[in-house]
Amino acid sequence: MKRNDKTLDLSVVVPVYNERDNIAELSQRLTKVLRGLKLSYEVLFVDDGSDDRPLAADAPHGVSGTLAEILKAKKLDKNISALTLAKNSGKSQAYIVGFDAARGDIVVTMDGDLQDRPEQIPDFIAKINEVPGYDLVTGWKYTGKGKRAKSSERFNALVSRVTRLHIHDTNCPFKAYRRDVVKNIWVYGNLYRFIPAMAYWQGYKIAEIKVENDPRAHGVTKYGPGRWMGGFIDLLTVFFLTQYIKRPLYLFSIAGTISFTLGFVIELYILIDGIMKGFISHTALMLLGIVFIIASIQFISTGLLAEMIIRVRQELQRDVPVYTKI
């Protein structure tokens, strides 16, 4: 089916997974707020393969409880739509689908668990439209995190130091984007947590506002105990993507130089020790030094290959940096 590409003032993208008990209240509050803005709008619920049971016995056969509630909400507000994924694919995939379908000049993202308040959407719009204006406004959940507050603060401090983007809460799902940002940002895995950093390193202007964080009323959290470890690994990925994706040889050269230096020092020590003693007594250590030197050659070679791949890609796609025409 061909999609209507008529541009709207505002799109709200809400990824949901097994949130049947929250859809009705959330959709009603969204409709009330968005109608009050006097803007053309759409609400895109991205159902990420929900498999919960419907609340009503007369729900369509084969439809999850979450999707059934979205369809009910659509009857009350024709601006509500459901985008369904065939299986649970993760939040990044839900964002990709929502961003692709969004027709708004401004795109707002929020979670479907009622922890983000729809009533604060006007605050995001006001901030993004400030003079000289911003391309992305992210929320800062400064209340309501409970025991997670300290660990969250430490993680966000680490992210701020690594990415050089000084915001308090990189993982807050409540955000507002200019249309140009969502059409140019590509997320995968769990990198949706670091969208502000990726946008910042593309040259977009980032701002932050405080938002409330209400306790979850229904359902269960979708975050497991390995969330922070996964976040750290994703941070390493973002560090490479934002600072070395255009110049990978820099990173591999650093690793290669360190490896070669270690190997050279080890071999020099063995040589001096062997001259003084008249024989080589550190065979295992000598082999370790050789391994470091070989590894340094591999690091440099990998960096050169990466540089050539990027060069070919740029020639084929003609990447154009973000710029402003005055």
N, C-alpha and C positions, 0 to 999 in steps of 0.2 A: 504494500500500500504506500502510495506516495505521501510524504509528510508535507503539511502546510508550512512553508518557510516564512510566513509573514512574521515580522519582528514585533515583539511585545515590549512593554516597559520592564516587566519583572518576571523572572522564573524562580520558583522555589523547588529545589531538588532535595528529596527526602529518601535516603536509602533505608529500607526496612527489611527485617528478617524476623519472622515470628513475633509480630507486634500487634496482633489482632485486638487486644484489649485497649490499645492506645490510639488506634486510628480514628475512631469516631470523635473523641474529644479534640485530638490534634487538628483534624480537618475542620471542625467547627470553629475553633479558635483562629486557624489560619484564614478561613473565609471571612470572618468578622474583621480581622486586622487588615487584610488585603483590600477588601471592599472599601474600608475607611480611607485608604490611601488615594482612592480615585485614580488608580492606574490600571492599565491593561495588564493582566497577569495570568500565570498558569501555575499549577501545583503538580509536580511530577513525583509521584511515589514510585520509587524503584524497588520492586519486590525481588529480593535477592534469593529466589528459590525457596520461599517459605513453605513449611510442611505442617503447620499447626492446623488443628481441626477447627472448622467453622463454628461460630457461636449459635447460629440459627439452623434449625433442622431443614429448612427449605433452601439452603444455599445450593448453588449450581454444583452438579456432580464433578468431582475431580479438582475443585477449586480449594485452595488453602483458606484458612480462617482469615489471614491477613489480606489476601486478595479479595475475598468476599466483602470485607469491611471497606476496602478502598472503592469497590464497585458501588456499595451503598452510598458512600460519601459523594461519588460522582453524580448520583441522581439528585443530590441536593445542591451541587455546585458544578456546572458544566465545565468549569475551568480546571477541574481536577482530572488527572489522567493517571493510569497505571502503566508502568513499563516493567514487564516481567522477564526475569532470567530463567532459563530452563532448569538450572540447578544453582545451588549456593556457590557463588564464585568469589566472594569476598568484597569488601567495601570499595576497593580500587576499581574493580570491574563495574560496580554499581555507579560509581562516579563517572566513569567513562561513558556509560550508557546515558546517564542523566545529562552530562555536559553536551553530548552529541545531539540530544533531542531538544535541549533548552533553546528557546527563541527569544529570551529576554535580553535587553540591553544590560541589565544587572541580574546576576544569578546568585541566589542565596542558597546555601546548604545548611542543613540542620539534621539532627538525629530524630528518629521517630519514637523515642522513649519518653517524651514529655519532660525531659530534663532541660531542654532548651525552650525558652519562652517565645512563642510567636509574636507576642506583644512588643518584643524588642527589635523586630525587623525594621521599623521606622528609624531606629537609632543607627542601624547599619547604613541605611540609604542616606540619611543625613550626613554621616561621616564620609561616605564614599563620594558624595557630591560637594564636599567642602572645597573652597578655593585654596590652593590650585588643584585639588582633587587627588583621589587615590585610585589605584587599580585593584587593590585587594584590602579588605578590612577583616581582620580576624578577631574572634572573641577571646576574652581572658576570663576564665572561670575562677574568679578570686574567692568564691565562697562555696561551701557545700561538698568539698572533697573528703572531709573527714580524715581518716588515717592515711589516705593516699596523698595528702597535701605535701608532706616533706619529701617523699620520694619523687613526686611529680615536680616539685620545685628544683630538686637536684638534677633531674633529667633535663628539664627545660633550660637550666643554667648551662649544662654541658652542650646542648644543642645550640644555644646562643653563642657560646664560645667557638664552636666548630664552624658554624655557618656564617657567623658575623652579623646575623640578623637579630637585633636586640628586642625580642618580644617575650612576654611572660609565659605564654601558653601556646606552643606550636601545635598541640594535638586537639585543640578545641574544634569540634565539627561545625560550630556556628560561625559561618563566614559569609561575606558578600564579595562578589567578583565583578569586574567589568567583563563584558562578553568576550572581548579580545583575549583575556587571560584564560578562560576555560577552553577556548578553542585552540590554544597554543600549548597548554600544559598537558603532558601525557604522564599518567600515573599507572603504576603496576605494583604487584606485591602488596606491601603495606606502606608504600611511599606517600599515600594520601596524608599521613601524619606530617609530612614535611613540605606540603604544597607551598606554604608561604616562603620557605627558604628557596625552593626551586624557582618561584616567581621572582623573588628578590634578585637572584643571580642572573635572571634574564633581563633585568633592568626595570622591572615594574615597581611602582611605589606602594609600600605596605604601611598600614596603620593598624591600630589595636584599640578596642573599646572593652570596658568591663561588662560582663554578662552574668546573670544569675544562673546557678546550677541547682535545679530542684531535684529532690530525691526521686528515684524511680518508683512509680506507683504500681505498675503492673509488669509482669514478665521478669526475666532474669538477664543479668548482664552477659554480653557476648565476649567479654575479655577473660582470657584464662590466666593462670599464674605465670606463664612464660612471656607475658606481654612486654615486660621491660627488657628482657634479654633480646627478644626480637626487635625491639625498638633500637637497641644499641647497634645491632647488626645492620639495620636499615639506615642508621645514622652514618655508618661507615660508607654505605652505598651512596648516600646523598653527598657526603664529603667528596667522594670521587666525582660524582656527576656534576656537582656545582663548581668545583675548583680545578678539576683536571680532565674533564671530558673533552675539552678542546686542545689540551696539551698533555696527553698521557705520558709522553717521554719524560716530562719533569718528574712525575711520581716514580716511574720505574727507574729513572736515573738515580734518584735519591736512594732507593732500595739497593740498586746495583752498586753504588758507591760505598754504602755501608758494608755490604757483603764482601766487596773486593778488599776494603780496608781491613776487615777482620781476618780474611784469608791471608793477606799480605803480612800482617803483623804476626800471625801464627807461624807462617813459613819463615819469616825473618828470625823469629825467636829460635826456631828449630835449627836454622842454619848456624846462628851464632853459638848456640849450645853445642851443636855437633862439632864445630871447629875447636871449641874449648876442650871438649871431652875426647875428641878424636873419633867419635862414632855417634850415630843417630839413635837416641834412646826413646823417642816419642813417636812411634810409628802411627798410632791411632790419632794423635794430635795432628800429625802431618796430613793424614787423610782428611781430617776435618777441614784443615786449611784449604786443601785442594777443592773440597766440596763447596766451600764459600766462594772461591774464585770462579768455579764453573757456574755457580748460581748467579754471580754478578754478570757474567756474560749472557746468561739466559734472560735476566731482568732487562738488560739493555736491548737485547734482540726483540723481546716482547714489546718494549716501548716503541721501538722503530716500526715494528709491524702495525701497532695500534695507530701511530702517526700516519702511516701510509693508508690504512683503512679509512681514517677520518678524512684525509685529503681526497680520496676517491669519492667518498660520500658527498663531500661539499661540492665537488665538481659535478656530480650527478644531480644533486638536489638544489644546489645554489642556495644554501642557508642564508637568510637575511636577518641580521640582528634587529632587535626591537628598536625602533626609532620614532621620533615625533616630527611631523611636517609642520612647519610654522609659516 
